[in-house]
Amino acid sequence: MYRSLIVARMKPDAAPDIAEVFAASDRGQLPHLIGVRGRSLFQFGEVYLHLIEADRPPGPEVAKYAGHPEFRDVSERLQPFVSAYDPLTWQEPKDAMAREFYRWERDRTA
């Protein structure tokens, strides 16, 4: 399983609106196209954290489907609630993806 963490800024009271955008999208075909197996949304003050768990690396798949009508719809619907963490460096979706630098998992056979 692959994971990707998207980091952005959000309006503090927008969690229910953001959740609804993704609930609607997750009923469509986009998660299947990208290979998404699970999604978790977190809020820390005004920081938005979006964890994607997928069958394949999500970054290239997101880039591949960025022009898809469902992807554009999600992006447009999120626009009033979510903004780039650093607008000066954001140019495309991959610019919001955190870089994993350490991972530990418990041995599942134990």
A tleap script that builds the chain and sets N, CA, C and O, in Angstrom:
source leaprc.protein.ff14SB
mol = sequence {
  NMET TYR ARG SER LEU ILE VAL ALA ARG MET
  LYS PRO ASP ALA ALA PRO ASP ILE ALA GLU
  VAL PHE ALA ALA SER ASP ARG GLY GLN LEU
  PRO HIE LEU ILE GLY VAL ARG GLY ARG SER
  LEU PHE GLN PHE GLY GLU VAL TYR LEU HIE
  LEU ILE GLU ALA ASP ARG PRO PRO GLY PRO
  GLU VAL ALA LYS TYR ALA GLY HIE PRO GLU
  PHE ARG ASP VAL SER GLU ARG LEU GLN PRO
  PHE VAL SER ALA TYR ASP PRO LEU THR TRP
  GLN GLU PRO LYS ASP ALA MET ALA ARG GLU
  PHE TYR ARG TRP GLU ARG ASP ARG THR CALA
}
set mol.1.N position { 0.849 -1.174 0.000 }
set mol.1.CA position { 0.000 0.000 0.000 }
set mol.1.C position { 0.894 1.237 0.000 }
set mol.1.O position { 1.933 1.277 0.660 }
set mol.2.N position { 0.469 2.228 -0.745 }
set mol.2.CA position { 1.179 3.499 -0.831 }
set mol.2.C position { 0.369 4.561 -0.100 }
set mol.2.O position { -0.861 4.527 -0.079 }
set mol.3.N position { 1.086 5.497 0.493 }
set mol.3.CA position { 0.424 6.605 1.184 }
set mol.3.C position { 0.987 7.921 0.698 }
set mol.3.O position { 2.161 8.023 0.343 }
set mol.4.N position { 0.141 8.911 0.690 }
set mol.4.CA position { 0.559 10.262 0.342 }
set mol.4.C position { -0.179 11.226 1.264 }
set mol.4.O position { -1.362 11.047 1.551 }
set mol.5.N position { 0.534 12.244 1.719 }
set mol.5.CA position { -0.058 13.238 2.604 }
set mol.5.C position { -0.040 14.588 1.911 }
set mol.5.O position { 1.015 15.099 1.537 }
set mol.6.N position { -1.224 15.154 1.746 }
set mol.6.CA position { -1.375 16.476 1.143 }
set mol.6.C position { -1.545 17.483 2.275 }
set mol.6.O position { -2.343 17.280 3.190 }
set mol.7.N position { -0.790 18.560 2.198 }
set mol.7.CA position { -0.817 19.595 3.233 }
set mol.7.C position { -1.262 20.906 2.596 }
set mol.7.O position { -0.737 21.321 1.563 }
set mol.8.N position { -2.233 21.547 3.228 }
set mol.8.CA position { -2.733 22.831 2.718 }
set mol.8.C position { -3.264 23.642 3.900 }
set mol.8.O position { -3.088 23.263 5.058 }
set mol.9.N position { -3.900 24.737 3.595 }
set mol.9.CA position { -4.559 25.563 4.620 }
set mol.9.C position { -6.065 25.453 4.394 }
set mol.9.O position { -6.533 25.276 3.269 }
set mol.10.N position { -6.799 25.562 5.480 }
set mol.10.CA position { -8.256 25.491 5.363 }
set mol.10.C position { -8.900 26.526 6.260 }
set mol.10.O position { -8.318 26.969 7.250 }
set mol.11.N position { -10.100 26.898 5.897 }
set mol.11.CA position { -10.875 27.766 6.778 }
set mol.11.C position { -11.228 26.949 8.014 }
set mol.11.O position { -11.633 25.794 7.884 }
set mol.12.N position { -11.088 27.512 9.199 }
set mol.12.CA position { -11.267 26.741 10.432 }
set mol.12.C position { -12.614 26.038 10.580 }
set mol.12.O position { -12.680 24.966 11.182 }
set mol.13.N position { -13.672 26.607 10.051 }
set mol.13.CA position { -15.003 26.014 10.222 }
set mol.13.C position { -15.458 25.201 9.008 }
set mol.13.O position { -16.641 24.882 8.890 }
set mol.14.N position { -14.535 24.865 8.107 }
set mol.14.CA position { -14.910 24.248 6.835 }
set mol.14.C position { -14.858 22.721 6.824 }
set mol.14.O position { -15.153 22.117 5.792 }
set mol.15.N position { -14.498 22.084 7.919 }
set mol.15.CA position { -14.364 20.618 7.909 }
set mol.15.C position { -15.608 19.903 7.382 }
set mol.15.O position { -15.465 19.004 6.553 }
set mol.16.N position { -16.825 20.255 7.819 }
set mol.16.CA position { -18.000 19.554 7.287 }
set mol.16.C position { -18.175 19.743 5.772 }
set mol.16.O position { -18.580 18.814 5.074 }
set mol.17.N position { -17.875 20.925 5.275 }
set mol.17.CA position { -18.006 21.195 3.839 }
set mol.17.C position { -16.980 20.389 3.045 }
set mol.17.O position { -17.303 19.814 2.005 }
set mol.18.N position { -15.756 20.350 3.534 }
set mol.18.CA position { -14.698 19.593 2.861 }
set mol.18.C position { -15.035 18.107 2.874 }
set mol.18.O position { -14.879 17.421 1.864 }
set mol.19.N position { -15.495 17.616 4.010 }
set mol.19.CA position { -15.870 16.203 4.114 }
set mol.19.C position { -16.972 15.852 3.120 }
set mol.19.O position { -16.951 14.773 2.528 }
set mol.20.N position { -17.918 16.740 2.937 }
set mol.20.CA position { -19.014 16.480 1.993 }
set mol.20.C position { -18.510 16.430 0.548 }
set mol.20.O position { -18.975 15.611 -0.244 }
set mol.21.N position { -17.559 17.305 0.204 }
set mol.21.CA position { -16.989 17.280 -1.143 }
set mol.21.C position { -16.368 15.912 -1.407 }
set mol.21.O position { -16.580 15.325 -2.468 }
set mol.22.N position { -15.600 15.404 -0.442 }
set mol.22.CA position { -14.953 14.109 -0.649 }
set mol.22.C position { -15.926 12.947 -0.544 }
set mol.22.O position { -15.758 11.946 -1.241 }
set mol.23.N position { -16.925 13.051 0.297 }
set mol.23.CA position { -17.927 11.981 0.370 }
set mol.23.C position { -18.617 11.824 -0.985 }
set mol.23.O position { -18.850 10.703 -1.439 }
set mol.24.N position { -18.938 12.938 -1.625 }
set mol.24.CA position { -19.566 12.880 -2.946 }
set mol.24.C position { -18.595 12.318 -3.977 }
set mol.24.O position { -18.971 11.478 -4.795 }
set mol.25.N position { -17.355 12.775 -3.941 }
set mol.25.CA position { -16.357 12.300 -4.901 }
set mol.25.C position { -16.065 10.808 -4.712 }
set mol.25.O position { -15.885 10.078 -5.686 }
set mol.26.N position { -16.018 10.366 -3.465 }
set mol.26.CA position { -15.682 8.964 -3.190 }
set mol.26.C position { -16.772 8.002 -3.653 }
set mol.26.O position { -16.536 6.799 -3.759 }
set mol.27.N position { -17.955 8.526 -3.927 }
set mol.27.CA position { -19.025 7.693 -4.494 }
set mol.27.C position { -18.899 7.578 -6.017 }
set mol.27.O position { -19.605 6.784 -6.639 }
set mol.28.N position { -18.010 8.361 -6.613 }
set mol.28.CA position { -17.822 8.369 -8.059 }
set mol.28.C position { -16.695 7.449 -8.498 }
set mol.28.O position { -16.270 6.569 -7.749 }
set mol.29.N position { -16.216 7.659 -9.712 }
set mol.29.CA position { -15.203 6.790 -10.281 }
set mol.29.C position { -13.777 7.255 -10.028 }
set mol.29.O position { -12.848 6.467 -10.204 }
set mol.30.N position { -13.566 8.500 -9.623 }
set mol.30.CA position { -12.220 9.045 -9.478 }
set mol.30.C position { -11.335 8.242 -8.517 }
set mol.30.O position { -10.189 7.956 -8.863 }
set mol.31.N position { -11.821 7.867 -7.323 }
set mol.31.CA position { -10.943 7.081 -6.441 }
set mol.31.C position { -10.479 5.772 -7.089 }
set mol.31.O position { -9.342 5.345 -6.888 }
set mol.32.N position { -11.343 5.150 -7.852 }
set mol.32.CA position { -10.985 3.894 -8.516 }
set mol.32.C position { -9.947 4.138 -9.611 }
set mol.32.O position { -9.035 3.331 -9.790 }
set mol.33.N position { -10.080 5.235 -10.334 }
set mol.33.CA position { -9.110 5.553 -11.386 }
set mol.33.C position { -7.722 5.785 -10.806 }
set mol.33.O position { -6.722 5.329 -11.361 }
set mol.34.N position { -7.671 6.498 -9.686 }
set mol.34.CA position { -6.389 6.838 -9.058 }
set mol.34.C position { -5.838 5.659 -8.254 }
set mol.34.O position { -4.636 5.586 -8.001 }
set mol.35.N position { -6.710 4.743 -7.855 }
set mol.35.CA position { -6.284 3.598 -7.052 }
set mol.35.C position { -6.400 3.842 -5.554 }
set mol.35.O position { -5.746 3.166 -4.760 }
set mol.36.N position { -7.231 4.804 -5.166 }
set mol.36.CA position { -7.399 5.135 -3.747 }
set mol.36.C position { -8.152 4.012 -3.032 }
set mol.36.O position { -9.223 3.589 -3.466 }
set mol.37.N position { -7.569 3.541 -1.930 }
set mol.37.CA position { -8.200 2.511 -1.101 }
set mol.37.C position { -8.805 3.123 0.165 }
set mol.37.O position { -9.746 2.579 0.743 }
set mol.38.N position { -8.258 4.248 0.577 }
set mol.38.CA position { -8.752 4.904 1.783 }
set mol.38.C position { -8.329 6.357 1.795 }
set mol.38.O position { -7.364 6.751 1.140 }
set mol.39.N position { -9.075 7.147 2.556 }
set mol.39.CA position { -8.805 8.581 2.651 }
set mol.39.C position { -9.121 9.015 4.072 }
set mol.39.O position { -10.149 8.630 4.629 }
set mol.40.N position { -8.248 9.809 4.654 }
set mol.40.CA position { -8.498 10.413 5.959 }
set mol.40.C position { -8.202 11.897 5.857 }
set mol.40.O position { -7.189 12.302 5.288 }
set mol.41.N position { -9.089 12.701 6.409 }
set mol.41.CA position { -8.908 14.153 6.426 }
set mol.41.C position { -8.699 14.583 7.872 }
set mol.41.O position { -9.436 14.173 8.768 }
set mol.42.N position { -7.683 15.415 8.084 }
set mol.42.CA position { -7.364 15.902 9.422 }
set mol.42.C position { -7.292 17.420 9.403 }
set mol.42.O position { -7.002 18.038 8.379 }
set mol.43.N position { -7.563 17.994 10.552 }
set mol.43.CA position { -7.445 19.436 10.718 }
set mol.43.C position { -6.610 19.700 11.959 }
set mol.43.O position { -6.833 19.093 13.006 }
set mol.44.N position { -5.649 20.606 11.841 }
set mol.44.CA position { -4.857 21.072 12.971 }
set mol.44.C position { -4.858 22.589 12.875 }
set mol.44.O position { -4.042 23.172 12.161 }
set mol.45.N position { -5.784 23.234 13.604 }
set mol.45.CA position { -5.960 24.678 13.458 }
set mol.45.C position { -6.406 24.979 12.049 }
set mol.45.O position { -7.462 24.521 11.613 }
set mol.46.N position { -5.602 25.751 11.331 }
set mol.46.CA position { -5.919 26.079 9.940 }
set mol.46.C position { -5.147 25.211 8.951 }
set mol.46.O position { -5.145 25.479 7.750 }
set mol.47.N position { -4.494 24.173 9.462 }
set mol.47.CA position { -3.752 23.269 8.581 }
set mol.47.C position { -4.645 22.091 8.211 }
set mol.47.O position { -5.257 21.458 9.071 }
set mol.48.N position { -4.703 21.816 6.934 }
set mol.48.CA position { -5.491 20.735 6.347 }
set mol.48.C position { -4.530 19.617 5.984 }
set mol.48.O position { -3.533 19.845 5.299 }
set mol.49.N position { -4.828 18.412 6.441 }
set mol.49.CA position { -4.002 17.242 6.148 }
set mol.49.C position { -4.889 16.178 5.523 }
set mol.49.O position { -5.923 15.811 6.082 }
set mol.50.N position { -4.486 15.693 4.380 }
set mol.50.CA position { -5.295 14.766 3.604 }
set mol.50.C position { -4.436 13.540 3.306 }
set mol.50.O position { -3.545 13.584 2.457 }
set mol.51.N position { -4.710 12.455 4.008 }
set mol.51.CA position { -3.956 11.214 3.843 }
set mol.51.C position { -4.669 10.325 2.837 }
set mol.51.O position { -5.846 10.001 2.997 }
set mol.52.N position { -3.940 9.937 1.802 }
set mol.52.CA position { -4.466 9.030 0.777 }
set mol.52.C position { -3.719 7.713 0.889 }
set mol.52.O position { -2.488 7.692 0.927 }
set mol.53.N position { -4.455 6.620 0.943 }
set mol.53.CA position { -3.866 5.287 0.897 }
set mol.53.C position { -4.301 4.668 -0.424 }
set mol.53.O position { -5.485 4.664 -0.759 }
set mol.54.N position { -3.330 4.144 -1.174 }
set mol.54.CA position { -3.631 3.719 -2.537 }
set mol.54.C position { -2.879 2.444 -2.926 }
set mol.54.O position { -1.905 2.049 -2.285 }
set mol.55.N position { -3.365 1.818 -3.995 }
set mol.55.CA position { -2.746 0.615 -4.535 }
set mol.55.C position { -1.423 0.916 -5.235 }
set mol.55.O position { -0.533 0.067 -5.291 }
set mol.56.N position { -1.302 2.129 -5.765 }
set mol.56.CA position { -0.095 2.535 -6.487 }
set mol.56.C position { 0.280 3.941 -6.009 }
set mol.56.O position { -0.545 4.607 -5.384 }
set mol.57.N position { 1.491 4.405 -6.282 }
set mol.57.CA position { 1.884 5.742 -5.825 }
set mol.57.C position { 0.875 6.796 -6.276 }
set mol.57.O position { 0.673 6.972 -7.478 }
set mol.58.N position { 0.242 7.496 -5.343 }
set mol.58.CA position { -0.814 8.448 -5.702 }
set mol.58.C position { -0.337 9.668 -6.496 }
set mol.58.O position { -1.076 10.175 -7.340 }
set mol.59.N position { 0.876 10.143 -6.241 }
set mol.59.CA position { 1.349 11.358 -6.912 }
set mol.59.C position { 1.233 11.301 -8.420 }
set mol.59.O position { 0.600 12.174 -9.014 }
set mol.60.N position { 1.831 10.288 -9.070 }
set mol.60.CA position { 1.726 10.215 -10.529 }
set mol.60.C position { 0.291 10.007 -11.016 }
set mol.60.O position { -0.084 10.503 -12.078 }
set mol.61.N position { -0.508 9.275 -10.241 }
set mol.61.CA position { -1.901 9.042 -10.653 }
set mol.61.C position { -2.720 10.320 -10.560 }
set mol.61.O position { -3.548 10.597 -11.428 }
set mol.62.N position { -2.489 11.100 -9.506 }
set mol.62.CA position { -3.190 12.386 -9.373 }
set mol.62.C position { -2.816 13.286 -10.546 }
set mol.62.O position { -3.682 13.928 -11.141 }
set mol.63.N position { -1.521 13.332 -10.881 }
set mol.63.CA position { -1.071 14.153 -12.006 }
set mol.63.C position { -1.725 13.689 -13.313 }
set mol.63.O position { -2.105 14.505 -14.153 }
set mol.64.N position { -1.847 12.385 -13.466 }
set mol.64.CA position { -2.430 11.817 -14.689 }
set mol.64.C position { -3.898 12.201 -14.850 }
set mol.64.O position { -4.372 12.411 -15.966 }
set mol.65.N position { -4.617 12.290 -13.726 }
set mol.65.CA position { -6.059 12.561 -13.795 }
set mol.65.C position { -6.434 13.989 -13.392 }
set mol.65.O position { -7.613 14.279 -13.192 }
set mol.66.N position { -5.454 14.880 -13.271 }
set mol.66.CA position { -5.739 16.264 -12.857 }
set mol.66.C position { -6.699 16.983 -13.806 }
set mol.66.O position { -7.395 17.909 -13.392 }
set mol.67.N position { -6.743 16.571 -15.062 }
set mol.67.CA position { -7.657 17.192 -16.016 }
set mol.67.C position { -8.995 16.490 -16.128 }
set mol.67.O position { -9.867 16.939 -16.873 }
set mol.68.N position { -9.175 15.395 -15.402 }
set mol.68.CA position { -10.425 14.631 -15.445 }
set mol.68.C position { -11.561 15.498 -14.887 }
set mol.68.O position { -11.358 16.224 -13.913 }
set mol.69.N position { -12.751 15.430 -15.492 }
set mol.69.CA position { -13.869 16.271 -15.020 }
set mol.69.C position { -14.182 16.097 -13.523 }
set mol.69.O position { -14.501 17.078 -12.850 }
set mol.70.N position { -14.096 14.881 -12.999 }
set mol.70.CA position { -14.373 14.688 -11.566 }
set mol.70.C position { -13.291 15.328 -10.705 }
set mol.70.O position { -13.597 15.880 -9.648 }
set mol.71.N position { -12.032 15.265 -11.134 }
set mol.71.CA position { -10.945 15.898 -10.384 }
set mol.71.C position { -11.130 17.415 -10.390 }
set mol.71.O position { -10.992 18.072 -9.358 }
set mol.72.N position { -11.443 17.960 -11.565 }
set mol.72.CA position { -11.669 19.410 -11.661 }
set mol.72.C position { -12.847 19.836 -10.798 }
set mol.72.O position { -12.811 20.900 -10.180 }
set mol.73.N position { -13.898 19.010 -10.749 }
set mol.73.CA position { -15.064 19.322 -9.928 }
set mol.73.C position { -14.695 19.375 -8.449 }
set mol.73.O position { -15.093 20.302 -7.743 }
set mol.74.N position { -13.940 18.390 -7.978 }
set mol.74.CA position { -13.501 18.387 -6.574 }
set mol.74.C position { -12.669 19.631 -6.297 }
set mol.74.O position { -12.880 20.310 -5.292 }
set mol.75.N position { -11.733 19.929 -7.176 }
set mol.75.CA position { -10.870 21.105 -6.987 }
set mol.75.C position { -11.679 22.393 -6.913 }
set mol.75.O position { -11.419 23.249 -6.067 }
set mol.76.N position { -12.653 22.529 -7.798 }
set mol.76.CA position { -13.491 23.739 -7.799 }
set mol.76.C position { -14.346 23.824 -6.535 }
set mol.76.O position { -14.507 24.903 -5.963 }
set mol.77.N position { -14.891 22.690 -6.101 }
set mol.77.CA position { -15.744 22.695 -4.909 }
set mol.77.C position { -14.941 22.946 -3.634 }
set mol.77.O position { -15.484 23.462 -2.657 }
set mol.78.N position { -13.652 22.587 -3.630 }
set mol.78.CA position { -12.805 22.823 -2.459 }
set mol.78.C position { -12.262 24.243 -2.398 }
set mol.78.O position { -11.861 24.711 -1.332 }
set mol.79.N position { -12.247 24.924 -3.529 }
set mol.79.CA position { -11.618 26.246 -3.620 }
set mol.79.C position { -12.065 27.240 -2.539 }
set mol.79.O position { -11.218 27.972 -2.026 }
set mol.80.N position { -13.345 27.302 -2.171 }
set mol.80.CA position { -13.722 28.264 -1.124 }
set mol.80.C position { -13.201 27.896 0.268 }
set mol.80.O position { -13.196 28.741 1.164 }
set mol.81.N position { -12.765 26.656 0.460 }
set mol.81.CA position { -12.413 26.170 1.795 }
set mol.81.C position { -10.931 25.856 1.986 }
set mol.81.O position { -10.423 25.951 3.103 }
set mol.82.N position { -10.236 25.486 0.925 }
set mol.82.CA position { -8.850 25.020 1.019 }
set mol.82.C position { -7.977 25.870 0.104 }
set mol.82.O position { -8.359 26.192 -1.021 }
set mol.83.N position { -6.797 26.226 0.608 }
set mol.83.CA position { -5.846 26.991 -0.209 }
set mol.83.C position { -4.453 26.393 -0.028 }
set mol.83.O position { -4.208 25.642 0.916 }
set mol.84.N position { -3.558 26.729 -0.928 }
set mol.84.CA position { -2.193 26.214 -0.882 }
set mol.84.C position { -1.531 26.578 0.441 }
set mol.84.O position { -1.732 27.674 0.964 }
set mol.85.N position { -0.754 25.668 0.969 }
set mol.85.CA position { -0.006 25.945 2.195 }
set mol.85.C position { 0.967 27.097 1.955 }
set mol.85.O position { 1.094 28.002 2.781 }
set mol.86.N position { 1.646 27.049 0.822 }
set mol.86.CA position { 2.564 28.125 0.433 }
set mol.86.C position { 2.236 28.543 -0.998 }
set mol.86.O position { 2.755 27.956 -1.948 }
set mol.87.N position { 1.385 29.546 -1.161 }
set mol.87.CA position { 0.954 29.952 -2.506 }
set mol.87.C position { 2.095 30.361 -3.430 }
set mol.87.O position { 1.948 30.307 -4.651 }
set mol.88.N position { 3.227 30.770 -2.867 }
set mol.88.CA position { 4.346 31.205 -3.703 }
set mol.88.C position { 5.052 30.038 -4.390 }
set mol.88.O position { 5.698 30.226 -5.420 }
set mol.89.N position { 4.932 28.831 -3.827 }
set mol.89.CA position { 5.627 27.685 -4.419 }
set mol.89.C position { 4.680 26.688 -5.066 }
set mol.89.O position { 5.135 25.771 -5.749 }
set mol.90.N position { 3.374 26.841 -4.871 }
set mol.90.CA position { 2.417 25.872 -5.416 }
set mol.90.C position { 2.163 26.147 -6.889 }
set mol.90.O position { 1.788 27.254 -7.275 }
set mol.91.N position { 2.376 25.101 -7.717 }
set mol.91.CA position { 2.076 25.214 -9.136 }
set mol.91.C position { 1.185 24.075 -9.613 }
set mol.91.O position { 0.442 24.230 -10.582 }
set mol.92.N position { 1.256 22.934 -8.939 }
set mol.92.CA position { 0.469 21.765 -9.326 }
set mol.92.C position { 0.247 20.894 -8.094 }
set mol.92.O position { 0.890 21.121 -7.069 }
set mol.93.N position { -0.654 19.894 -8.161 }
set mol.93.CA position { -0.983 19.097 -6.975 }
set mol.93.C position { 0.214 18.498 -6.240 }
set mol.93.O position { 0.201 18.428 -5.011 }
set mol.94.N position { 1.238 18.070 -6.957 }
set mol.94.CA position { 2.383 17.449 -6.282 }
set mol.94.C position { 3.083 18.423 -5.330 }
set mol.94.O position { 3.767 17.989 -4.402 }
set mol.95.N position { 2.922 19.728 -5.545 }
set mol.95.CA position { 3.549 20.723 -4.683 }
set mol.95.C position { 2.933 20.774 -3.291 }
set mol.95.O position { 3.481 21.413 -2.393 }
set mol.96.N position { 1.800 20.108 -3.106 }
set mol.96.CA position { 1.152 20.059 -1.792 }
set mol.96.C position { 1.405 18.733 -1.079 }
set mol.96.O position { 0.926 18.527 0.036 }
set mol.97.N position { 2.158 17.830 -1.720 }
set mol.97.CA position { 2.372 16.504 -1.138 }
set mol.97.C position { 3.627 16.489 -0.283 }
set mol.97.O position { 4.720 16.824 -0.739 }
set mol.98.N position { 3.440 16.088 0.974 }
set mol.98.CA position { 4.560 16.001 1.896 }
set mol.98.C position { 5.484 14.855 1.493 }
set mol.98.O position { 5.054 13.883 0.872 }
set mol.99.N position { 6.752 14.983 1.853 }
set mol.99.CA position { 7.743 13.952 1.560 }
set mol.99.C position { 7.917 13.081 2.802 }
set mol.99.O position { 8.279 13.573 3.871 }
set mol.100.N position { 7.657 11.792 2.650 }
set mol.100.CA position { 7.847 10.861 3.768 }
set mol.100.C position { 9.344 10.624 3.950 }
set mol.100.O position { 10.047 10.311 2.989 }
set mol.101.N position { 9.829 10.774 5.183 }
set mol.101.CA position { 11.245 10.563 5.423 }
set mol.101.C position { 11.523 9.512 6.485 }
set mol.101.O position { 12.686 9.204 6.749 }
set mol.102.N position { 10.476 8.948 7.109 }
set mol.102.CA position { 10.643 7.849 8.053 }
set mol.102.C position { 9.325 7.103 8.152 }
set mol.102.O position { 8.249 7.701 8.142 }
set mol.103.N position { 9.432 5.774 8.247 }
set mol.103.CA position { 8.232 4.967 8.405 }
set mol.103.C position { 8.573 3.730 9.202 }
set mol.103.O position { 9.620 3.118 8.989 }
set mol.104.N position { 7.715 3.365 10.099 }
set mol.104.CA position { 7.854 2.140 10.883 }
set mol.104.C position { 6.522 1.447 10.898 }
set mol.104.O position { 5.485 2.094 11.043 }
set mol.105.N position { 6.532 0.152 10.752 }
set mol.105.CA position { 5.326 -0.651 10.873 }
set mol.105.C position { 5.630 -1.849 11.735 }
set mol.105.O position { 6.694 -2.456 11.619 }
set mol.106.N position { 4.705 -2.186 12.593 }
set mol.106.CA position { 4.838 -3.363 13.443 }
set mol.106.C position { 4.834 -4.604 12.554 }
set mol.106.O position { 4.101 -4.661 11.567 }
set mol.107.N position { 5.626 -5.564 12.893 }
set mol.107.CA position { 5.648 -6.847 12.188 }
set mol.107.C position { 4.293 -7.503 12.389 }
set mol.107.O position { 3.899 -7.774 13.523 }
set mol.108.N position { 3.597 -7.754 11.333 }
set mol.108.CA position { 2.223 -8.293 11.418 }
set mol.108.C position { 2.184 -9.769 11.778 }
set mol.108.O position { 1.119 -10.298 12.096 }
set mol.109.N position { 3.319 -10.436 11.734 }
set mol.109.CA position { 3.334 -11.855 12.098 }
set mol.109.C position { 3.508 -12.050 13.597 }
set mol.109.O position { 3.332 -13.156 14.108 }
set mol.110.N position { 3.854 -10.979 14.300 }
set mol.110.CA position { 4.071 -11.098 15.757 }
set mol.110.C position { 2.782 -11.036 16.522 }
set mol.110.O position { 2.788 -11.121 17.750 }
savepdb mol mol.pdb
quit
